Amino acid sequence: MGDFIRYILTAENDLTLALVEAGLKEVDPEFALMPDQAAPNSADVLYGGEIYGDVEVNQREDQVFSEDIEDLRDELEDIEDERKAQVLEMLGAATTMVALQLSELGHERYRRVDAFWDWLFERYPGLLQIDEEGYYSQDEQLLATD
């Protein structure tokens, strides 16, 4: 697996894996999720039957969520940028996280997945985090971390 991309929701919400699938299908009906029977908050992301990655929906009360938020905060320690405070504030307000780990194919055909982030931004306040790149609002990069 390759790149990690996280959408961090910063307000109370009702987001579930089923709603993630509905959002992906709204973006393109070829998308589908194949839930992981061992982890009901996790699924393979399929496009036309091909695996584009793995997705997880984690809530504030989940240990994985807390660990991810702490790791993201730690990665920001050495960054000196005036917008770091805004990102830290949003991480502090985080309620839910959609974590997508792209497969090689998903990375190669990222444009298909990209519209899903807009779908989330339009429905749920939050920010997008891309490993080794940074944090984004719907319109711009808020903070570079590369």
N, C-alpha and C positions, 0 to 999 in steps of 0.2 A: 504494500500500500504506500501511497505517497502523501501528498499535501493534506494538512489539517486546516479546516476552515470552521470557525465557530460564529454562530449568530447568538449574541447575548441579549436576551430580553430584559428590559429594565423596568417593567411594570407588571402588576398582577395580570395573569392571563389564563387561558384554558387550553394552551397548546399541548397537543398529544401527537403521538406517532401517526394516528389516523388523519389528523389535520395536516401534518407535514405531507403525507401522501396526497391528500386532496389538493394541497398547494402545488405540489410537483405536477400533478395531472392537469391542473388549471394552466400551468406554464406550457406543458406539452403532454397530451394524452398517452404518449409512448412510455412515460415514466410509470413505474410501479415500485412498491416496496415488498420485500419478502422478509417478514418478521423473523427474528431469531427466537426460537422456541424457548431457549434457556434464559434469554434476557428480553422481556417484553417491551423494554424501552429502546430496543435496538433492531435494526433491519439492514438488509442489503438494498442498495439503490440500484434498480434496474432501468435500463432504457432499451426498449425493443428486445428484451431478454438478455442483454449484455450487462455485466456488473460494472457500474460506474463508481461504486464506493460503498462505504458503510455509514449509516447515520444513527445517531443516538439523541434522544431527548432526555435531558437531565434536569431535575427540579432542585430548588434550593436545599431541600432536606436530604438530598442524595449525597453520599460521601464523595462520589466521583465529581460532582458539581463543585463541592467545597475545595477539593484538591486541585481541580482545573483553575478555579478562580485564584487560589493561592499561587499556583505556578505562573499564571499570567501576571500577577502582581510582582512576583519575584523577578520576572524577565524585564520589568520596567524600572527596576532599582537604579541601574546605571545610566538611564536615559535622562538627558537634560533637555527638556523642551517645555515651553510654557503650557502646551496642551496636555501634558502628562496628567496634570491635576484633574482635568475634565474626564479623561479616560479612567483614572482611578476612582473618581466619583461614580461613574457609570458602572464600573465593576462592583463597587460597594452596593449599588442599587439592584444588582442582578437578581432575577427571580428564576429564570429558566435558561437553558443553553441547548441549542441545536448544534451538535458537533458532527461534521462530515469529514470523513477521511476518504479522499479520492483514490481510486485505483489508477493505474497507468492510463487506461482507456478514458476514464473520467477526466483526467488531467489533459489528455490530448484533445478531448472534445468538451472542454470546459464551458464554451459559449452556451451549450444546452443547459447547463446547471446554473449559470450566472443569473438568469432571469428569476430563479427561485428566491434569491436574496432580495430582489426588488419586491417580490410578493410578500416576503416577511416584513420588510421595512414599511410597506403600505398598510399593514395590519397590526403590527406590534412594535412599539417603541424599543429601540435597542441600538447596538452597534455590531459591526462585522469585524472579526479578527482573523487575519490570515497569517499563519506561521511564516516567520522570516520576512514579512512585509510590513505588517502593522495593523492599525485600527482604522475603520472607515465608517462614515455616516453614509446615508444614501447618496449624497452628492459629492463627497470629497474624502480624501485621506485625512484623518484627524491626527494621526501620530505614526511616524515611521519607526520600525524596530529592526530594520536590516543592518 
